């Protein structure tokens, strides 16, 4: 991947991070991100996975209906109306 593509956030491979910038796992504590479909542990350990493992995770998430960057149109953003924070009342 060229450096300019990396800086622009463009995907060149199915093994690239599927993050679309709407991480509900990090922001709201969801077990599985509603943006890309990765589990919290997969997000934390992403750079430790092999290329094959990353591709398999991305294929699984795309198959489950999550919007990974590799399979959505350029400029597409998720509908934020479907994302609600997990806030517990005391």
KENU-173707 format. One record per residue: x, y, z of N, C-alpha, C, CB in turn; residue in three letters; residue number from 1. Coordinates in steps of 0.05 Angstrom, whole numbers, padded with zeros to 5 digits. Glycine has a CB too. Example, Ala and Ser with C-alpha at 12.3 -4.5 7.8 and 13.67 -1.06 7.14 Angstrom:
2
[rec [00264; -00114; 00156]; [00246; -00090; 00156]; [00264; -00066; 00156]; [00226; -00089; 00181]; 'ala'; 1] [rec [00257; -00045; 00142]; [00273; -00021; 00143]; [00258; 00001; 00157]; [00282; -00012; 00114]; 'ser'; 2] 
//
This chain:
90
[rec [00017; -00023; 00000]; [00000; 00000; 00000]; [00018; 00025; 00000]; [-00019; 00000; 00024]; 'unk'; 1] [rec [00011; 00044; -00016]; [00027; 00068; -00017]; [00021; 00085; 00008]; [00022; 00085; -00043]; 'unk'; 2] [rec [00040; 00102; 00015]; [00038; 00118; 00039]; [00014; 00138; 00037]; [00063; 00134; 00045]; 'unk'; 3] [rec [00009; 00149; 00014]; [-00013; 00168; 00011]; [-00040; 00154; 00015]; [-00013; 00180; -00017]; 'unk'; 4] [rec [-00043; 00129; 00005]; [-00068; 00114; 00010]; [-00071; 00109; 00040]; [-00067; 00087; -00006]; 'unk'; 5] [rec [-00050; 00103; 00053]; [-00051; 00098; 00082]; [-00060; 00123; 00097]; [-00024; 00088; 00093]; 'unk'; 6] [rec [-00049; 00145; 00090]; [-00056; 00171; 00102]; [-00085; 00179; 00097]; [-00037; 00193; 00093]; 'unk'; 7] [rec [-00095; 00171; 00074]; [-00123; 00177; 00067]; [-00142; 00157; 00078]; [-00126; 00179; 00037]; 'unk'; 8] [rec [-00132; 00136; 00091]; [-00150; 00116; 00103]; [-00162; 00097; 00083]; [-00172; 00129; 00118]; 'unk'; 9] [rec [-00149; 00094; 00060]; [-00159; 00076; 00039]; [-00150; 00048; 00044]; [-00149; 00086; 00011]; 'unk'; 10] [rec [-00167; 00029; 00037]; [-00161; 00001; 00040]; [-00149; -00010; 00015]; [-00186; -00016; 00048]; 'unk'; 11] [rec [-00128; -00025; 00018]; [-00116; -00038; -00005]; [-00118; -00069; -00003]; [-00087; -00030; -00007]; 'unk'; 12] [rec [-00125; -00079; 00021]; [-00126; -00107; 00025]; [-00148; -00115; 00044]; [-00099; -00117; 00036]; 'unk'; 13] [rec [-00158; -00139; 00042]; [-00179; -00149; 00060]; [-00167; -00152; 00088]; [-00190; -00175; 00050]; 'unk'; 14] [rec [-00141; -00151; 00091]; [-00129; -00154; 00118]; [-00125; -00127; 00131]; [-00102; -00168; 00115]; 'unk'; 15] [rec [-00132; -00105; 00118]; [-00131; -00078; 00130]; [-00152; -00076; 00152]; [-00134; -00056; 00110]; 'unk'; 16] [rec [-00148; -00058; 00171]; [-00167; -00054; 00192]; [-00194; -00047; 00181]; [-00157; -00032; 00212]; 'unk'; 17] [rec [-00216; -00060; 00191]; [-00243; -00054; 00181]; [-00255; -00030; 00194]; [-00260; -00078; 00185]; 'unk'; 18] [rec [-00241; -00017; 00212]; [-00252; 00006; 00227]; [-00263; 00027; 00209]; [-00231; 00018; 00246]; 'unk'; 19] [rec [-00288; 00036; 00215]; [-00301; 00057; 00199]; [-00303; 00083; 00215]; [-00328; 00048; 00189]; 'unk'; 20] [rec [-00291; 00083; 00239]; [-00291; 00107; 00255]; [-00315; 00111; 00273]; [-00287; 00130; 00238]; 'unk'; 21] [rec [-00331; 00091; 00277]; [-00355; 00093; 00293]; [-00354; 00071; 00314]; [-00381; 00091; 00276]; 'unk'; 22] [rec [-00334; 00070; 00330]; [-00329; 00048; 00349]; [-00348; 00049; 00373]; [-00300; 00048; 00358]; 'unk'; 23] [rec [-00368; 00032; 00374]; [-00386; 00031; 00397]; [-00373; 00015; 00419]; [-00413; 00020; 00389]; 'unk'; 24] [rec [-00354; -00002; 00413]; [-00341; -00018; 00433]; [-00324; 00000; 00451]; [-00323; -00040; 00420]; 'unk'; 25] [rec [-00309; 00018; 00440]; [-00292; 00036; 00455]; [-00309; 00058; 00469]; [-00271; 00048; 00438]; 'unk'; 26] [rec [-00328; 00069; 00454]; [-00343; 00092; 00464]; [-00365; 00084; 00484]; [-00356; 00107; 00441]; 'unk'; 27] [rec [-00379; 00062; 00479]; [-00403; 00055; 00495]; [-00400; 00029; 00510]; [-00427; 00054; 00478]; 'unk'; 28] [rec [-00377; 00015; 00507]; [-00373; -00009; 00521]; [-00386; -00034; 00510]; [-00381; -00006; 00549]; 'unk'; 29] [rec [-00395; -00033; 00485]; [-00408; -00056; 00472]; [-00387; -00079; 00469]; [-00420; -00049; 00445]; 'unk'; 30] [rec [-00396; -00104; 00472]; [-00378; -00127; 00468]; [-00369; -00129; 00439]; [-00392; -00152; 00477]; 'unk'; 31] [rec [-00386; -00122; 00420]; [-00380; -00123; 00392]; [-00386; -00096; 00380]; [-00396; -00146; 00378]; 'unk'; 32] [rec [-00367; -00084; 00366]; [-00371; -00058; 00354]; [-00393; -00058; 00333]; [-00345; -00048; 00341]; 'unk'; 33] [rec [-00412; -00039; 00335]; [-00434; -00038; 00316]; [-00425; -00026; 00290]; [-00457; -00021; 00328]; 'unk'; 34] [rec [-00401; -00014; 00289]; [-00390; -00003; 00264]; [-00377; -00024; 00247]; [-00369; 00018; 00271]; 'unk'; 35] [rec [-00357; -00038; 00257]; [-00342; -00057; 00241]; [-00347; -00086; 00248]; [-00312; -00052; 00243]; 'unk'; 36] [rec [-00359; -00091; 00271]; [-00365; -00119; 00279]; [-00344; -00133; 00295]; [-00371; -00134; 00255]; 'unk'; 37] [rec [-00321; -00121; 00299]; [-00300; -00134; 00315]; [-00307; -00135; 00344]; [-00273; -00121; 00310]; 'unk'; 38] [rec [-00298; -00157; 00357]; [-00300; -00159; 00386]; [-00279; -00140; 00399]; [-00296; -00188; 00396]; 'unk'; 39] [rec [-00284; -00132; 00424]; [-00265; -00115; 00438]; [-00237; -00127; 00438]; [-00274; -00110; 00466]; 'unk'; 40] [rec [-00235; -00153; 00442]; [-00209; -00167; 00443]; [-00195; -00166; 00415]; [-00212; -00196; 00452]; 'unk'; 41] [rec [-00211; -00167; 00394]; [-00200; -00166; 00367]; [-00190; -00138; 00360]; [-00221; -00174; 00346]; 'unk'; 42] [rec [-00204; -00118; 00370]; [-00194; -00090; 00367]; [-00168; -00086; 00381]; [-00215; -00070; 00377]; 'unk'; 43] [rec [-00166; -00096; 00406]; [-00141; -00092; 00421]; [-00118; -00107; 00409]; [-00146; -00101; 00450]; 'unk'; 44] [rec [-00123; -00131; 00399]; [-00101; -00148; 00389]; [-00098; -00148; 00359]; [-00106; -00177; 00398]; 'unk'; 45] [rec [-00110; -00129; 00345]; [-00110; -00129; 00315]; [-00082; -00132; 00303]; [-00123; -00104; 00305]; 'unk'; 46] [rec [-00063; -00117; 00314]; [-00036; -00117; 00302]; [-00021; -00142; 00308]; [-00021; -00093; 00313]; 'unk'; 47] [rec [-00031; -00159; 00326]; [-00018; -00184; 00332]; [-00027; -00207; 00314]; [-00022; -00191; 00361]; 'unk'; 48] [rec [-00050; -00204; 00300]; [-00061; -00225; 00283]; [-00045; -00228; 00258]; [-00090; -00219; 00277]; 'unk'; 49] [rec [-00045; -00252; 00246]; [-00032; -00256; 00220]; [-00051; -00244; 00199]; [-00027; -00286; 00215]; 'unk'; 50] [rec [-00040; -00242; 00174]; [-00056; -00232; 00152]; [-00081; -00250; 00147]; [-00039; -00230; 00126]; 'unk'; 51] [rec [-00077; -00276; 00149]; [-00099; -00295; 00145]; [-00120; -00291; 00167]; [-00089; -00324; 00145]; 'unk'; 52] [rec [-00112; -00288; 00192]; [-00131; -00284; 00214]; [-00147; -00259; 00210]; [-00117; -00284; 00241]; 'unk'; 53] [rec [-00134; -00237; 00202]; [-00147; -00212; 00197]; [-00168; -00215; 00174]; [-00127; -00189; 00190]; 'unk'; 54] [rec [-00161; -00228; 00153]; [-00179; -00232; 00131]; [-00203; -00248; 00139]; [-00165; -00246; 00107]; 'unk'; 55] [rec [-00199; -00269; 00155]; [-00221; -00286; 00165]; [-00240; -00270; 00183]; [-00210; -00310; 00180]; 'unk'; 56] [rec [-00229; -00253; 00200]; [-00246; -00236; 00217]; [-00262; -00217; 00200]; [-00228; -00220; 00237]; 'unk'; 57] [rec [-00250; -00205; 00180]; [-00265; -00186; 00163]; [-00286; -00201; 00146]; [-00245; -00172; 00144]; 'unk'; 58] [rec [-00280; -00224; 00137]; [-00300; -00240; 00121]; [-00324; -00247; 00140]; [-00287; -00265; 00109]; 'unk'; 59] [rec [-00318; -00256; 00164]; [-00339; -00263; 00183]; [-00357; -00239; 00189]; [-00327; -00273; 00210]; 'unk'; 60] [rec [-00344; -00216; 00194]; [-00360; -00192; 00200]; [-00376; -00182; 00177]; [-00341; -00170; 00210]; 'unk'; 61] [rec [-00365; -00183; 00153]; [-00380; -00175; 00129]; [-00404; -00194; 00125]; [-00362; -00174; 00104]; 'unk'; 62] [rec [-00399; -00220; 00129]; [-00421; -00240; 00127]; [-00443; -00236; 00147]; [-00409; -00267; 00129]; 'unk'; 63] [rec [-00435; -00225; 00171]; [-00455; -00219; 00192]; [-00469; -00193; 00188]; [-00441; -00220; 00219]; 'unk'; 64] [rec [-00463; -00179; 00166]; [-00477; -00154; 00159]; [-00464; -00129; 00169]; [-00504; -00155; 00170]; 'unk'; 65] [rec [-00439; -00130; 00180]; [-00426; -00106; 00189]; [-00412; -00092; 00166]; [-00405; -00113; 00211]; 'unk'; 66] [rec [-00410; -00066; 00168]; [-00400; -00049; 00146]; [-00370; -00045; 00148]; [-00415; -00023; 00146]; 'unk'; 67] [rec [-00355; -00065; 00140]; [-00326; -00061; 00140]; [-00318; -00043; 00117]; [-00311; -00088; 00139]; 'unk'; 68] [rec [-00296; -00029; 00119]; [-00288; -00009; 00099]; [-00283; -00022; 00072]; [-00263; 00005; 00108]; 'unk'; 69] [rec [-00275; -00047; 00071]; [-00267; -00060; 00046]; [-00292; -00066; 00028]; [-00253; -00086; 00052]; 'unk'; 70] [rec [-00316; -00066; 00039]; [-00339; -00073; 00023]; [-00361; -00052; 00023]; [-00350; -00099; 00033]; 'unk'; 71] [rec [-00355; -00027; 00030]; [-00375; -00006; 00029]; [-00367; 00015; 00009]; [-00379; 00007; 00057]; 'unk'; 72] [rec [-00386; 00028; -00004]; [-00379; 00049; -00024]; [-00363; 00072; -00011]; [-00404; 00060; -00037]; 'unk'; 73] [rec [-00346; 00084; -00026]; [-00330; 00107; -00017]; [-00348; 00129; -00008]; [-00310; 00117; -00039]; 'unk'; 74] [rec [-00343; 00140; 00015]; [-00359; 00162; 00026]; [-00383; 00153; 00042]; [-00369; 00179; 00003]; 'unk'; 75] [rec [-00388; 00127; 00043]; [-00411; 00117; 00059]; [-00405; 00119; 00088]; [-00416; 00087; 00052]; 'unk'; 76] [rec [-00425; 00126; 00104]; [-00423; 00128; 00133]; [-00447; 00113; 00145]; [-00422; 00157; 00143]; 'unk'; 77] [rec [-00444; 00101; 00168]; [-00466; 00086; 00181]; [-00488; 00105; 00189]; [-00457; 00070; 00204]; 'unk'; 78] [rec [-00512; 00095; 00192]; [-00535; 00110; 00202]; [-00533; 00112; 00232]; [-00562; 00098; 00193]; 'unk'; 79] [rec [-00528; 00135; 00243]; [-00524; 00138; 00272]; [-00550; 00134; 00288]; [-00512; 00165; 00278]; 'unk'; 80] [rec [-00572; 00134; 00275]; [-00598; 00130; 00289]; [-00599; 00102; 00300]; [-00621; 00135; 00270]; 'unk'; 81] [rec [-00585; 00083; 00289]; [-00585; 00056; 00299]; [-00566; 00050; 00321]; [-00580; 00037; 00276]; 'unk'; 82] [rec [-00549; 00070; 00328]; [-00529; 00067; 00349]; [-00538; 00081; 00374]; [-00501; 00077; 00340]; 'unk'; 83] [rec [-00542; 00067; 00395]; [-00550; 00079; 00421]; [-00530; 00072; 00442]; [-00578; 00070; 00429]; 'unk'; 84] [rec [-00522; 00091; 00459]; [-00503; 00085; 00480]; [-00515; 00067; 00501]; [-00493; 00111; 00493]; 'unk'; 85] [rec [-00498; 00050; 00513]; [-00506; 00032; 00534]; [-00501; 00046; 00561]; [-00490; 00005; 00533]; 'unk'; 86] [rec [-00520; 00062; 00570]; [-00516; 00077; 00595]; [-00534; 00064; 00616]; [-00524; 00107; 00591]; 'unk'; 87] [rec [-00522; 00057; 00638]; [-00537; 00044; 00659]; [-00544; 00065; 00680]; [-00521; 00022; 00672]; 'unk'; 88] [rec [-00570; 00066; 00688]; [-00579; 00085; 00709]; [-00572; 00073; 00736]; [-00609; 00090; 00706]; 'unk'; 89] [rec [-00564; 00091; 00754]; [-00557; 00082; 00781]; [-00581; 00083; 00798]; [-00535; 00099; 00793]; 'unk'; 90] 
//
